[in-house]
Amino acid sequence: MGSALAGIGIAMGALSSGAGVISSIQQANAQNAAIDAQNAAYQYQAAINEQNAELAEDSAKDEMTQGRKDLAKHQLQTSQLLSTQKNDALNSGIAANSDSLIDITNDSLLYSNLDDDSIMSSATNKADQFYTQAYNYRATAAGQRMAAANNTNKVSAGSAILGGIASGAGSTINSYYQYKQAGKI
C-alpha cells in the first residue's frame, strides 16, 4: 500500500510538472505579447514623430517662401516711394540731380535695405526654429525605434518548457526521495 501511495505521489508530481510546463508557456506568451505591444507603440510613436518632422520642415519652407514674398512686396513699395518722392520733388521745382533729392532717396534706400534685412532675418529665424523642431522630432523617432529594437526580452517556448519541466521535475524528485527516506518505496 505504501508503494502504491508513493507511486501516486510521484504520478501527482509528474502531473504537476505538466501543469508547470503549461503555466510557463502561458506566462511566456503573455510576456511576449506585452513586449510586442510595447514595440508596436514605440514604432507608432516613431512614425508620428517622423510625420511631425516633415510638417515642421514644410513650415520652415513656408516661412522662407513668405519671407521672400514679403521682401518682394517691400521692395515694390520702396520703388513706389522713390518714384513718388522724385515726382513730388520735380513737381515742386527741385532738380532731379539736386543734393536734397539725392539725400532723400538715399535715406529711403538705406532704411529700405535695413527693412529688407529685417524681413529676411525674421523669416530665417522662424524657419530655423522649425528646422530645429524637425531635428528634435527625428531624434526622438530614432530613439523610439532604437528602444523597440532593443526591447528583445522575449521568452522562447523552449526555455518556458524547460523551466516548467525543471520546476515539476524538482517537485517529483523531492516526492520520490521523501517516500524513499520514509521507507515507502
Backbone torsions as a table, in degrees:
resi	resn	phi	psi	omega
1	MET	NA	-39.1	-179.5
2	GLY	-62.8	-40.2	-179.1
3	SER	-73.9	-26.8	175.0
4	ALA	-66.0	-41.5	177.5
5	LEU	-66.3	-38.8	178.0
6	ALA	-62.8	-42.2	178.3
7	GLY	-62.2	-40.5	178.0
8	ILE	-64.5	-41.5	179.1
9	GLY	-62.1	-42.4	178.8
10	ILE	-66.9	-41.7	177.7
11	ALA	-61.2	-40.3	177.9
12	MET	-64.2	-37.4	176.6
13	GLY	-63.0	-40.2	178.4
14	ALA	-64.8	-41.4	175.9
15	LEU	-62.2	-38.7	177.6
16	SER	-62.1	-38.6	176.9
17	SER	-60.4	-45.2	178.6
18	GLY	-60.9	-42.9	178.4
19	ALA	-64.9	-37.8	178.1
20	GLY	-63.2	-39.0	178.2
21	VAL	-63.5	-47.5	-179.5
22	ILE	-60.8	-44.3	179.6
23	SER	-63.0	-42.5	179.5
24	SER	-63.0	-40.6	178.8
25	ILE	-65.0	-42.3	179.1
26	GLN	-63.9	-41.6	178.6
27	GLN	-64.5	-41.7	178.7
28	ALA	-63.2	-43.3	178.8
29	ASN	-61.9	-41.4	179.2
30	ALA	-65.5	-43.2	179.1
31	GLN	-63.8	-43.4	179.9
32	ASN	-64.8	-38.6	177.9
33	ALA	-64.4	-39.4	178.7
34	ALA	-65.2	-40.8	178.3
35	ILE	-65.3	-42.9	177.4
36	ASP	-60.0	-42.3	179.6
37	ALA	-65.2	-41.5	179.4
38	GLN	-65.6	-41.9	178.5
39	ASN	-64.0	-38.9	177.2
40	ALA	-63.0	-39.5	178.3
41	ALA	-64.9	-42.0	176.7
42	TYR	-59.7	-45.8	-178.5
43	GLN	-65.3	-38.8	178.7
44	TYR	-63.3	-46.8	179.7
45	GLN	-64.4	-36.7	177.6
46	ALA	-62.7	-42.1	179.0
47	ALA	-64.0	-40.1	178.7
48	ILE	-64.6	-41.9	179.5
49	ASN	-66.9	-34.5	175.3
50	GLU	-63.9	-41.9	177.8
51	GLN	-64.2	-40.9	178.5
52	ASN	-63.6	-36.9	177.9
53	ALA	-63.4	-42.7	178.5
54	GLU	-63.7	-41.0	178.1
55	LEU	-64.7	-39.8	178.5
56	ALA	-64.4	-40.6	177.3
57	GLU	-65.6	-39.0	175.9
58	ASP	-61.4	-41.2	178.7
59	SER	-64.0	-38.8	178.2
60	ALA	-62.5	-44.6	178.7
61	LYS	-63.7	-39.1	177.7
62	ASP	-62.4	-40.8	178.9
63	GLU	-62.1	-42.8	179.4
64	MET	-67.1	-39.4	177.7
65	THR	-63.0	-44.6	179.3
66	GLN	-64.9	-38.3	177.6
67	GLY	-61.2	-42.7	178.0
68	ARG	-65.7	-37.5	177.4
69	LYS	-65.8	-43.5	178.9
70	ASP	-63.6	-37.8	178.6
71	LEU	-64.9	-46.3	179.5
72	ALA	-61.8	-41.5	178.6
73	LYS	-63.0	-42.2	-179.4
74	HIS	-66.9	-39.7	179.2
75	GLN	-66.2	-35.5	175.6
76	LEU	-65.0	-43.3	178.0
77	GLN	-62.2	-37.7	179.0
78	THR	-65.8	-42.7	178.1
79	SER	-60.7	-42.3	178.3
80	GLN	-64.4	-40.0	179.1
81	LEU	-63.7	-45.4	179.8
82	LEU	-62.5	-40.6	177.7
83	SER	-63.4	-44.6	179.6
84	THR	-62.2	-43.7	179.8
85	GLN	-61.2	-43.4	-179.9
86	LYS	-66.4	-43.7	179.4
87	ASN	-63.0	-43.7	179.7
88	ASP	-63.2	-40.5	179.6
89	ALA	-66.3	-44.4	-179.9
90	LEU	-65.8	-38.9	177.8
91	ASN	-68.0	-23.4	178.2
92	SER	-88.9	-1.3	177.4
93	GLY	93.1	9.5	178.1
94	ILE	-85.0	135.7	-178.4
95	ALA	-69.5	147.8	-176.5
96	ALA	-64.5	-25.6	-179.4
97	ASN	-104.9	17.3	-179.0
98	SER	-72.7	151.5	-178.6
99	ASP	-62.4	-37.2	-177.6
100	SER	-66.5	-40.6	178.4
101	LEU	-68.2	-40.9	177.9
102	ILE	-63.3	-41.4	178.4
103	ASP	-62.5	-43.3	-179.1
104	ILE	-63.4	-47.2	-178.0
105	THR	-69.4	-36.4	177.4
106	ASN	-64.0	-41.9	177.1
107	ASP	-62.2	-42.8	179.3
108	SER	-61.8	-42.9	178.6
109	LEU	-64.6	-40.0	179.4
110	LEU	-61.2	-50.0	-179.9
111	TYR	-66.4	-34.8	178.0
112	SER	-64.7	-43.0	179.0
113	ASN	-63.5	-38.4	176.7
114	LEU	-63.4	-42.8	177.3
115	ASP	-64.0	-40.1	177.8
116	ASP	-58.9	-45.9	179.0
117	ASP	-61.2	-40.3	-179.9
118	SER	-65.7	-42.0	179.6
119	ILE	-60.4	-49.2	-177.7
120	MET	-71.7	-33.7	177.5
121	SER	-64.7	-42.1	178.4
122	SER	-63.5	-44.9	179.2
123	ALA	-63.1	-41.4	179.8
124	THR	-65.3	-42.1	178.8
125	ASN	-62.3	-44.0	178.4
126	LYS	-63.7	-42.6	179.2
127	ALA	-63.0	-41.9	179.3
128	ASP	-61.2	-36.7	177.3
129	GLN	-63.2	-41.1	178.4
130	PHE	-68.7	-38.3	177.5
131	TYR	-65.1	-35.5	176.5
132	THR	-66.0	-41.2	176.0
133	GLN	-60.6	-42.9	179.8
134	ALA	-61.3	-42.9	178.4
135	TYR	-61.2	-44.8	-179.6
136	ASN	-63.9	-41.7	177.2
137	TYR	-61.2	-42.8	-179.1
138	ARG	-67.3	-38.1	178.5
139	ALA	-64.8	-40.8	177.8
140	THR	-64.6	-42.1	178.6
141	ALA	-61.8	-41.9	179.1
142	ALA	-63.1	-40.6	177.4
143	GLY	-63.7	-38.4	179.5
144	GLN	-69.4	-39.1	176.9
145	ARG	-66.1	-37.6	178.1
146	MET	-65.9	-39.9	177.8
147	ALA	-61.8	-40.7	178.6
148	ALA	-66.0	-40.4	-179.2
149	ALA	-67.9	-32.9	-178.1
150	ASN	-87.7	-8.3	-178.4
151	ASN	-87.3	74.7	-172.8
152	THR	-121.6	33.2	-177.9
153	ASN	-83.6	42.0	-179.4
154	LYS	-75.7	151.5	178.2
155	VAL	-103.3	125.9	179.4
156	SER	-77.3	156.0	179.1
157	ALA	-61.0	-37.8	-179.7
158	GLY	-61.5	-45.2	-179.9
159	SER	-69.8	-32.2	176.8
160	ALA	-66.1	-42.2	179.6
161	ILE	-65.0	-45.1	-179.9
162	LEU	-62.4	-39.0	177.7
163	GLY	-63.0	-43.3	178.9
164	GLY	-65.7	-41.2	179.3
165	ILE	-65.9	-43.8	-179.0
166	ALA	-61.8	-41.4	179.4
167	SER	-64.8	-47.8	-179.0
168	GLY	-68.8	-38.9	-179.8
169	ALA	-64.6	-38.6	177.4
170	GLY	-60.9	-41.5	178.4
171	SER	-64.9	-42.3	-179.4
172	THR	-65.7	-46.0	179.5
173	ILE	-63.0	-39.9	178.0
174	ASN	-61.5	-44.0	177.7
175	SER	-61.6	-42.6	-179.0
176	TYR	-60.0	-47.4	-177.6
177	TYR	-69.0	-34.2	176.8
178	GLN	-63.3	-43.4	178.8
179	TYR	-67.5	-36.4	-178.8
180	LYS	-68.3	-40.6	178.8
181	GLN	-67.3	-33.0	178.9
182	ALA	-78.7	-3.5	178.1
183	GLY	76.3	20.0	-178.4
184	LYS	-91.5	-6.0	176.7
185	ILE	-120.7	NA	NA
